[in-house]
Amino acid sequence: MSIRLHLSRISWSLIDQGVVSGGTFLLNVLLARGLPATEYGVFAMLFGGMLTLQLVNTTQVLHPLSVRLVTAAPADQPRLLTASLVLIAGNSLVLGAMLALVVALLGAPGLVLPALACFVAWQLQEGVRRGLLSVFRFRAATLGDAVSYLGQAGFVLGLSAGGMLTLSGALYGMAATSALGAAGQVLQLKLRHCGPLRLRATVLDYLSIGGGWALGNGLLLHGRAQILLWFLAATSGAAAVASFQAVLNVVNLTGPILLSLCNIIPPTASQARSRGLAEAWRASRVYAVIVAPLVLAFAALVMAVPETMLWLLYGPQSDYLGLSTALRLLIVATLLGYAADVVASFLHGVSAVQLAFQVAIIGAVATLLIAPPLIGPFGLIGICLTHLGANLVRLIASWIVLSRLIGPAPAARAVGSA
């Protein structure tokens, strides 16, 4: 494959994911500025819960779709896309009902409907955008993603400017922009009548390439993050969660890079797998090497001037300005997680999801061992140290697994090139 095609794909993948992560980032900053710390902490926990529930769709439908669609016969692609969207819609209604029940039980009945609308619309939009990304149509996906993610930030900005910003209003706005973005991307997919959907066969096929292991892997990775947040809330209060989210917002500026790799590596590895696992890894790692300087440059900037980064985001009077140490620790943890996630994406692409699950188990065990003695006594600093330690363990385990899968020579070359 030519370097020009590599650069074109990764460039548009970065642009599209930049739009998605940029919109989410702006949304978080606007909510952090416009909502009381305790209410913003509630949003952080609610949004994290939605991300955890989303894992069902991501692991059972979206990741298998990214592996299968790129290698499917052109005549079968519309059926596979439509069947996947039907599965996502059914899953989302069930998961949304679970979310609504939890929100009601936690004593926030006013957030039930907006949270449900936000979650279901978001999942449908994520489904249609992945249909485009799975065949490398990153450029086409950008417009709908801009409507959805930049639109939600614009909606919240309008509410804030008018003095009408509430958490429920923000959630309704996120639902509306997600629905609009999804509608546009459905038109781009040009879905047509494709005969029987063969839903049962599709589900069985998706499960056969590691759906159950992928769900376990996702639950361990995202679930441990949510457990840490709830543990921090229990020991230090919702305001501490808000502080952690404020630091995370800065770190998440690397999100477009990491998520673009997670979008492009699985289908790339799947395409190249027929030439052997070592060749599939070489094809996949090209993208990680291309974007690594961007990640390292941003990390160096944050390490050098964390106070400036916080000041730029939250203003000179913000309560979040004294979080420099936590920000430095979390950016190091993110670098370690970045390298581990590149390997995990490759493992998903070559259907070695069980190995990714094993690495996630190791990371989860490390988290459980590290968290109690750190978060209770040290609060915000403790949770950042926990993430750093667990990601270091996960990175070591990832590279051991990779070297055993493809052989020591390719792994050694990959370490040197990264």
Legacy VTK file of the C-alpha trace (Angstrom):
# vtk DataFile Version 3.0
C-alpha trace
ASCII
DATASET POLYDATA
POINTS 418 float
0.000 0.000 0.000
1.402 3.442 -0.944
2.431 5.969 1.676
0.080 8.445 0.000
-2.906 6.207 0.752
-1.677 5.686 4.317
-1.400 9.449 4.833
-4.780 10.113 3.237
-6.536 7.571 5.441
-4.889 8.611 8.697
-5.344 12.324 7.889
-9.085 12.040 7.340
-9.395 9.652 10.265
-7.692 12.252 12.467
-9.862 15.050 11.087
-13.062 13.106 11.679
-12.047 11.969 15.150
-10.845 15.495 15.875
-14.354 16.723 15.171
-15.858 14.051 17.448
-13.414 14.480 20.314
-13.259 18.230 19.840
-17.010 18.519 20.205
-17.007 16.318 23.300
-14.106 18.300 24.730
-15.838 21.640 24.172
-19.020 20.243 25.675
-17.179 19.201 28.824
-15.386 22.526 29.158
-18.624 24.483 28.708
-20.425 22.329 31.265
-17.497 22.589 33.699
-17.653 26.378 33.378
-21.441 26.688 33.439
-22.609 24.105 35.997
-21.898 23.909 39.746
-19.103 21.441 40.540
-21.480 18.943 42.139
-23.826 18.983 39.109
-20.910 18.673 36.720
-19.739 15.707 38.786
-23.170 14.117 38.256
-22.798 14.652 34.507
-19.333 13.052 34.567
-20.684 9.939 36.304
-23.770 9.791 34.053
-21.715 10.197 30.893
-19.298 7.547 32.114
-22.224 5.212 32.723
-23.436 5.760 29.159
-19.978 4.943 27.838
-20.007 1.716 29.836
-23.420 0.701 28.478
-22.259 1.592 24.979
-19.739 -1.210 25.265
-22.469 -3.720 24.426
-23.009 -2.121 21.028
-19.323 -1.444 20.477
-18.126 -4.967 21.227
-21.073 -7.018 19.966
-21.830 -5.085 16.783
-19.475 -2.242 15.883
-16.104 -3.960 16.258
-17.275 -7.096 14.401
-18.752 -4.843 11.705
-15.398 -3.100 11.245
-13.739 -6.491 10.730
-16.387 -8.066 8.478
-17.593 -5.153 6.327
-14.221 -4.354 4.785
-13.812 -7.943 3.562
-17.477 -8.596 2.637
-18.613 -8.918 -0.962
-20.000 -5.599 -2.254
-23.421 -7.196 -2.819
-23.592 -8.279 0.839
-22.470 -5.004 2.388
-25.949 -3.335 2.440
-27.455 -6.357 4.218
-24.642 -6.440 6.763
-24.973 -2.719 7.437
-28.747 -2.833 7.807
-28.645 -5.886 10.056
-26.045 -4.196 12.251
-28.169 -1.061 12.603
-31.213 -3.142 13.564
-29.157 -4.914 16.232
-27.887 -1.586 17.570
-31.417 -0.167 17.764
-32.689 -3.186 19.703
-29.718 -3.186 22.075
-30.013 0.549 22.670
-33.646 0.389 23.739
-32.878 -2.319 26.295
-29.746 -0.573 27.556
-31.563 2.760 27.664
-34.271 1.262 29.859
-31.556 0.019 32.236
-30.001 3.478 32.307
-33.357 5.120 33.038
-34.021 2.713 35.904
-30.633 3.407 37.506
-31.059 7.177 37.189
-34.511 6.957 38.805
-33.230 4.753 41.639
-30.441 7.228 42.334
-33.031 9.911 43.022
-32.866 11.967 39.828
-36.242 11.386 38.112
-35.921 14.657 36.215
-32.960 13.263 34.311
-34.606 9.991 33.229
-36.147 11.156 29.949
-33.279 13.399 28.814
-30.704 10.706 29.649
-32.725 8.069 27.760
-33.160 10.295 24.700
-29.477 11.214 24.711
-28.286 7.625 24.968
-30.541 6.100 22.282
-29.935 8.877 19.737
-26.204 8.751 20.409
-26.041 4.983 19.833
-27.921 5.191 16.534
-25.609 7.918 15.282
-22.572 5.928 16.361
-23.895 2.950 14.413
-24.312 4.780 11.120
-20.956 6.564 11.398
-19.203 3.231 11.978
-20.769 1.963 8.778
-18.802 4.656 6.975
-15.594 4.241 8.971
-15.527 0.465 8.471
-14.855 0.935 4.750
-12.413 3.840 5.299
-14.952 6.558 4.388
-13.579 8.889 7.046
-14.046 11.989 4.922
-17.711 11.228 4.302
-18.359 10.694 8.015
-16.956 14.088 8.992
-20.011 16.189 8.077
-22.503 14.159 10.127
-20.085 13.965 13.029
-19.700 17.745 12.930
-23.472 18.158 13.118
-23.654 15.759 16.041
-20.633 16.610 18.180
-19.862 20.218 17.343
-23.617 20.793 17.307
-23.992 19.678 20.924
-21.227 22.038 22.015
-22.921 24.883 20.118
-26.271 24.036 21.715
-24.805 24.138 25.217
-22.987 27.370 24.408
-26.306 28.903 23.377
-27.993 27.763 26.588
-25.119 29.112 28.651
-25.112 32.461 26.861
-28.846 32.792 27.495
-28.532 31.894 31.172
-30.658 28.763 30.651
-28.047 26.035 31.020
-29.242 22.977 32.942
-28.050 19.392 32.887
-31.347 18.127 31.483
-31.311 20.793 28.750
-27.782 19.785 27.762
-28.809 16.126 27.486
-31.803 16.970 25.290
-29.517 19.044 23.058
-27.090 16.131 22.728
-30.002 13.896 21.704
-31.214 16.327 19.043
-27.824 16.853 17.410
-27.102 13.104 17.438
-30.387 12.447 15.633
-29.612 15.084 13.001
-26.112 13.728 12.438
-27.438 10.183 12.102
-30.046 11.243 9.540
-27.383 12.775 7.311
-25.118 9.756 7.542
-27.939 7.356 6.716
-28.315 9.256 3.438
-24.574 8.933 2.818
-24.715 5.161 3.333
-27.366 4.916 0.564
-28.930 1.859 2.148
-31.229 -0.022 -0.192
-33.508 -3.045 -0.012
-31.256 -6.041 0.469
-33.570 -9.005 1.084
-33.543 -11.047 4.315
-31.350 -9.532 7.010
-30.374 -12.909 8.485
-30.104 -11.402 11.952
-29.506 -14.720 13.706
-26.696 -15.636 11.333
-25.172 -12.188 11.750
-25.262 -12.405 15.543
-23.658 -15.849 15.512
-20.976 -14.679 13.104
-20.196 -11.614 15.232
-19.973 -13.775 18.348
-17.659 -16.196 16.566
-14.992 -13.521 16.122
-14.809 -12.739 19.811
-17.927 -10.805 20.724
-18.103 -12.245 24.224
-14.398 -11.756 24.861
-14.576 -8.231 23.446
-17.430 -7.350 25.804
-15.481 -8.703 28.738
-12.441 -6.735 27.637
-14.441 -3.518 27.299
-16.217 -3.972 30.610
-12.925 -4.501 32.386
-11.327 -1.425 30.828
-14.255 0.973 31.161
-15.737 -0.665 34.222
-12.570 -0.232 36.236
-12.485 3.457 35.285
-16.072 3.889 36.465
-15.417 1.986 39.696
-12.497 4.293 40.381
-14.745 7.325 39.819
-17.389 5.999 42.194
-14.730 5.129 44.751
-13.353 8.666 44.484
-16.869 10.064 44.884
-17.486 7.894 47.962
-14.240 8.885 49.657
-13.788 12.495 48.531
-17.181 13.678 47.199
-18.626 14.714 43.834
-16.430 17.828 43.727
-13.352 15.588 43.577
-14.902 13.753 40.623
-15.413 17.120 38.942
-11.718 17.946 39.511
-10.662 14.632 38.006
-12.910 15.225 34.994
-11.437 18.713 34.609
-7.947 17.201 34.425
-9.180 14.432 32.137
-10.602 17.030 29.755
-7.079 18.326 29.113
-5.657 14.835 28.646
-8.530 13.929 26.331
-7.158 16.365 23.765
-5.160 13.319 22.662
-8.459 11.489 22.136
-8.756 12.164 18.394
-5.400 10.497 17.799
-6.049 7.386 19.867
-9.616 6.921 18.679
-8.655 7.428 15.054
-6.184 4.572 15.477
-8.914 2.422 17.023
-11.036 3.188 13.950
-8.383 2.461 11.341
-6.257 -0.359 12.802
-8.917 -3.144 13.057
-10.026 -3.014 9.395
-6.405 -2.569 8.301
-5.307 -5.629 10.279
-8.298 -7.598 8.983
-7.417 -6.780 5.369
-3.761 -7.730 5.797
-4.348 -10.852 7.896
-4.423 -13.136 4.852
-0.700 -12.376 4.386
0.120 -13.497 7.923
-0.031 -12.004 11.413
3.397 -10.408 11.173
2.387 -8.613 7.965
-0.909 -7.545 9.538
1.008 -6.014 12.449
3.419 -4.214 10.110
0.468 -2.778 8.156
-1.239 -1.664 11.370
1.718 -0.180 13.232
2.416 2.238 10.356
-0.455 4.400 11.572
0.743 4.338 15.189
4.224 5.419 14.097
2.846 8.246 11.936
0.883 9.840 14.765
3.251 9.089 17.672
5.125 12.433 17.326
1.852 14.317 17.760
1.080 12.486 20.999
4.585 12.957 22.374
4.639 16.661 21.461
1.355 17.300 23.238
2.498 15.333 26.292
5.709 17.379 26.450
3.681 20.604 26.306
1.401 19.511 29.138
4.334 18.391 31.280
6.081 21.735 30.728
3.187 24.145 31.334
0.237 22.361 33.033
-0.850 25.530 34.824
-1.157 27.363 31.512
-3.249 24.582 30.004
-5.675 24.674 32.937
-5.823 28.472 32.839
-6.611 28.500 29.124
-9.470 26.046 29.538
-11.097 27.163 32.753
-10.166 30.821 33.190
-8.089 32.727 35.753
-10.600 32.378 38.615
-11.287 28.668 38.284
-11.047 26.258 41.202
-9.322 23.819 38.838
-6.086 25.816 38.464
-4.259 23.995 41.263
-4.352 20.595 39.585
-0.936 20.632 37.886
0.461 17.558 39.646
-2.621 15.504 38.865
-2.444 16.624 35.222
1.204 15.586 34.874
0.514 12.164 36.369
-2.497 11.563 34.160
-0.697 12.499 30.938
1.997 9.905 31.715
-0.728 7.341 32.397
-2.300 8.221 29.045
0.951 7.650 27.142
1.248 4.187 28.653
-2.387 3.431 27.841
-1.903 4.722 24.276
0.732 2.092 23.500
-1.332 -0.683 25.101
-4.460 0.321 23.174
-2.633 0.164 19.841
-1.865 -3.492 20.523
-5.448 -4.128 21.683
-6.841 -2.640 18.451
-4.576 -4.916 16.418
-5.704 -7.959 18.402
-9.337 -7.062 17.665
-8.544 -6.719 13.969
-7.042 -10.208 13.720
-9.806 -11.764 15.856
-7.432 -12.482 18.748
-9.875 -10.836 21.144
-9.384 -13.459 23.835
-5.789 -12.297 24.196
-6.937 -8.692 24.571
-9.328 -9.876 27.277
-6.483 -11.576 29.133
-4.495 -8.340 29.098
-7.548 -6.471 30.389
-7.883 -8.941 33.272
-4.280 -8.270 34.255
-4.951 -4.520 34.161
-8.119 -4.902 36.229
-6.346 -6.979 38.890
-3.586 -4.384 39.069
-6.211 -1.671 39.500
-7.942 -3.491 42.339
-4.639 -3.980 44.131
-3.401 -0.416 43.652
-6.591 1.618 44.134
-7.561 1.121 47.809
-4.263 2.221 49.372
-4.007 5.213 47.023
-7.452 6.727 46.391
-8.713 6.670 49.983
-5.788 8.576 51.525
-4.722 10.693 48.527
-7.982 11.348 46.643
-7.391 12.969 43.252
-3.643 12.270 43.213
-4.375 8.694 44.238
-6.716 8.015 41.315
-4.158 9.438 38.863
-1.433 7.212 40.341
-3.788 4.241 40.074
-4.353 4.858 36.370
-0.608 5.238 35.826
0.287 1.999 37.597
-2.475 -0.061 35.989
-1.624 1.194 32.479
2.040 0.350 33.001
1.113 -3.213 33.935
-1.267 -3.421 30.967
1.408 -2.162 28.571
3.935 -4.768 29.699
1.341 -7.524 29.366
0.300 -6.262 25.895
3.779 -6.435 24.438
4.434 -9.858 25.932
1.239 -11.123 24.269
2.126 -9.470 20.962
5.646 -10.928 20.899
4.277 -14.420 21.513
1.584 -14.010 18.844
3.704 -12.812 15.934
7.201 -13.860 17.035
10.033 -12.030 18.782
11.639 -10.530 15.728
8.650 -8.474 14.491
7.868 -7.428 18.048
11.408 -6.224 18.579
11.274 -4.188 15.375
7.913 -2.732 16.456
9.346 -1.592 19.806
12.242 0.039 18.064
10.067 1.839 15.511
7.562 3.048 18.153
LINES 1 419
418 0 1 2 3 4 5 6 7 8 9 10 11 12 13 14 15 16 17 18 19 20 21 22 23 24 25 26 27 28 29 30 31 32 33 34 35 36 37 38 39 40 41 42 43 44 45 46 47 48 49 50 51 52 53 54 55 56 57 58 59 60 61 62 63 64 65 66 67 68 69 70 71 72 73 74 75 76 77 78 79 80 81 82 83 84 85 86 87 88 89 90 91 92 93 94 95 96 97 98 99 100 101 102 103 104 105 106 107 108 109 110 111 112 113 114 115 116 117 118 119 120 121 122 123 124 125 126 127 128 129 130 131 132 133 134 135 136 137 138 139 140 141 142 143 144 145 146 147 148 149 150 151 152 153 154 155 156 157 158 159 160 161 162 163 164 165 166 167 168 169 170 171 172 173 174 175 176 177 178 179 180 181 182 183 184 185 186 187 188 189 190 191 192 193 194 195 196 197 198 199 200 201 202 203 204 205 206 207 208 209 210 211 212 213 214 215 216 217 218 219 220 221 222 223 224 225 226 227 228 229 230 231 232 233 234 235 236 237 238 239 240 241 242 243 244 245 246 247 248 249 250 251 252 253 254 255 256 257 258 259 260 261 262 263 264 265 266 267 268 269 270 271 272 273 274 275 276 277 278 279 280 281 282 283 284 285 286 287 288 289 290 291 292 293 294 295 296 297 298 299 300 301 302 303 304 305 306 307 308 309 310 311 312 313 314 315 316 317 318 319 320 321 322 323 324 325 326 327 328 329 330 331 332 333 334 335 336 337 338 339 340 341 342 343 344 345 346 347 348 349 350 351 352 353 354 355 356 357 358 359 360 361 362 363 364 365 366 367 368 369 370 371 372 373 374 375 376 377 378 379 380 381 382 383 384 385 386 387 388 389 390 391 392 393 394 395 396 397 398 399 400 401 402 403 404 405 406 407 408 409 410 411 412 413 414 415 416 417
